[in-house]
Amino acid sequence: MNGSKFLLALAFSASAFFAQADDAKIETVGGSGEKGYSGDGGKAMEAALHQPFGVIVSPAGDIIFCDTNNHVIRRISRKGTIDTIVGTGEKGWSGDGGPPLEAKLNEPYEIRYHPGGDLYWVERMSHTVRKLDARTNLVSTVAGTGEMGFSGDGGPGTAAQMKQPHSIQFDASGEKLLVCDIGNHRIRVIDLASGKIDTWCGTGKPEATKDGAPVGPDTPLKGPRALDRAPNGDIWLALREGNQLFRIDHQKNTLHHIAGTGKKGFHAEARNALESQLSGPKGVAISPDGKMIYLADTESHTVRAVDLNEDPPVLKLIAGTGKRGDGPDSPDPFACGMARLHGIGTDPVSGDLYIGDSETHKVRMVSGLQGGKREPLSSYETETFEIDGRACKLTKPKKAAPGNPWIWRCRFYGAFPSVDEALVAEGWHIAWIDVADLFGAEEAMGAFDKFYEAMIARGDLSKRPVIEGFSRGGLPAMNWAIRNPEKVSGIYLDAPVLDIHTWPKQFSPKLWPVCMKVYGLTEETAGDWKGPLDNFGPIAENKVPVFLIAGGNDEPVPWKENGAILEKRMKEAGGDITVIVKAACGHHPHSLHDPAPVVEWAKRVAK
């Protein structure tokens, strides 16, 4: 930018000058600003934190972050409460084979959820990568011996040494985990199936990386500090000591220099990315559309972004003043001082940006960067009617998709509707009939038969819907599909009740007598009841696809007594089942915050 243009720009508002979205604002979502470890079970804004670093949005839509100097991983729920999900709060390296709240961590820096729901994190000062298995709720070490060094390539990750690893991310397949082994100036790769570790890129010497260089152990990296994966599978890598940003082409397996001259510095005005200076970037996050590459520019105390919408790409300021500070907390992102932020993460749906503002001991959020909010079900035309006195609904898309697909929600219309909202936006109908307190028994099956006939009689809907079983809706969804496998194209289950002996018997004493009555059972005969876990055969035999989501910590509908049994038996029978178990998640919140995996599955199986 020449001098005259620079002076002209100063005459405008900060949002115009920095090309920020007009409605962008910053606010604190966690941390009182007091350094400490307190607040679990209460409001996140009243909690004491101690240097939050890596921050992400979980599959359930909660904010998960590394409270690094408290040596724990914490969660801010959708309701704004905070709790610890991994760690005792005591520094150490122990607890493998046990539950997460009994494990000792040593400076967790960054966290990632595997597509299957397991939670991984990297501990800088124990020199390890660890994992919380969603299915077992047990902690294990994936790589690292606990001792600093460099060794182990070609062998098991648990026998390898690393040196202050900082950042992790999965490749596009979800089969490999990349680790920024910063002290060794390498990126290591762990094959999750075999557990084997190797050097993916880096010679071990802090030397400049050539533009266009191939990924491999002969290409040097100067301080590979942070990485993230774009929607197209490319990996974006920030070099902290190198003060540069590279794009790693996942198809060509080559590195491409995108931003940073290599010289440390800061400038508030937007510049050509290659002609810009960075100041010790330690975090990378990518917008949902892949067009904005956000950087935690730690030493300038700002968030900056490479805007790929511009040609050539431009480096812009997103938040911060360029000087160490603490607020004001809202609303202007350019007036909010921050202090050596280390971690950033994006909401995959809204595009909101979360910041681990380390030395202010706060987690901040910048909203309004992209928009992209889903339209609620209430914005669509919904027909209400009755069949034999039972309330029914049919929500209609603004334009029907080819084949007129529909999803049939068996219970709780409108609750946790991320999948339904995404599907109706794609041209699907959403259908529902009230069968409350029938637990999938014969009366519910009769009501379902009539509802299905009424839907098909319309003449404008597919004859094979996807049937959706939320919570106790799992019983009617599975029971009807078992009776009518030829009439459904797929079954989407979310924290499903599949055995009445786990729920309502164990957790709802008021509803247990109601359940027994509709099934014609007594306390003496209830043990003879057989349900979906016993009768699933027609689903497996007819290859009816099942997509199952559950929380690994679900108490009222325990995963091990419901979904886990169905998964095991379906696989043994050669059935078609896809499963995501969300680590550290209970019965609520349901579904996936980003419903894309379910939506793509539903579109694929719809017939």
Summary of the structure (lengths in Angstrom):
residues: 607
radius of gyration: 25.8
end to end distance: 55.7
largest distance: 88.4
contacts: 2273
relative contact order: 0.10
helix: 21%
strand: 33%
